[in-house]
Amino acid sequence: MLDNTEILFFNLVSITFASSLFLKVNNPDLLQCLNAPILSQSACQSAYPGQITSNMICVGYLEGGKDSCQGDSGGPVVCNGQLQGIVSWGYGCAQKNLPGVYTKVCNYVTWIKNTIAAN
């Protein structure tokens, strides 16, 4: 489902992806799911100075070790059945103090609904 309500930071979300959940492990044959917190916008901006816009959220653990990775772009970030983010980018995978960066879907709900309705 799509909702234009922004969820609060530190809520746990579920990220679904195809790469390894942990560093230095071969990619699995099955989809992976990671429950991780949405970080505050200030923590996100501190991790990536000058690179984070209001259309992005950071999700993950600042201690590193668990994250989506290359090849996972476009995957969903879900909270309580609502699509909240889309896997977008990061520096490496599961690096300390470099959480994953995700598209903030609530900012695009009107555009998505209008595009679907027009097609």
Long-range contacts (C-beta under 8 A, 24 or more apart in sequence): 1-81, 1-82, 1-83, 2-82, 2-83, 2-105, 2-109, 2-112, 2-113, 3-82, 3-106, 3-109, 4-106, 4-107, 4-109, 4-110, 5-82, 5-106, 6-104, 6-106, 7-38, 7-79, 7-82, 7-84, 7-106, 8-38, 9-37, 9-38, 9-39, 9-40, 9-41, 9-43, 10-37, 10-38, 10-39, 10-40, 11-37, 11-38, 11-79, 12-36, 12-37, 12-79, 13-37, 13-38, 13-59, 13-77, 13-78, 13-79, 13-84, 13-85, 14-77, 14-78, 14-79, 15-59, 15-68, 15-75, 15-76, 15-77, 15-85, 15-87, 15-100, 16-75, 16-76, 16-78, 17-68, 17-69, 17-72, 17-75, 17-87, 18-71, 18-72, 18-75, 19-68, 19-69, 19-70, 19-71, 19-72, 19-93, 20-69, 21-66, 22-65, 22-66, 22-94, 23-64, 23-65, 23-93, 23-94, 27-71, 34-66, 34-67, 34-68, 36-60, 36-61, 36-66, 36-67, 37-61, 38-79, 38-84, 39-99, 43-99, 44-99, 44-101, 47-97, 47-98, 47-99, 48-91, 48-98, 48-101, 52-101, 54-104, 54-107, 55-103, 55-104, 55-107, 55-108, 56-88, 56-101, 56-102, 56-103, 56-104, 57-84, 57-85, 57-101, 57-102, 57-104, 58-99, 58-100, 58-101, 58-102, 59-85, 59-99, 59-100, 59-102, 60-94, 60-99, 60-100, 61-99, 62-96, 62-97, 62-99, 63-96, 64-94, 64-95, 64-96, 64-97, 64-98, 65-94, 66-94, 67-93, 67-94, 67-95, 67-99, 67-100, 68-93, 68-100, 69-93, 69-94, 77-102, 77-105
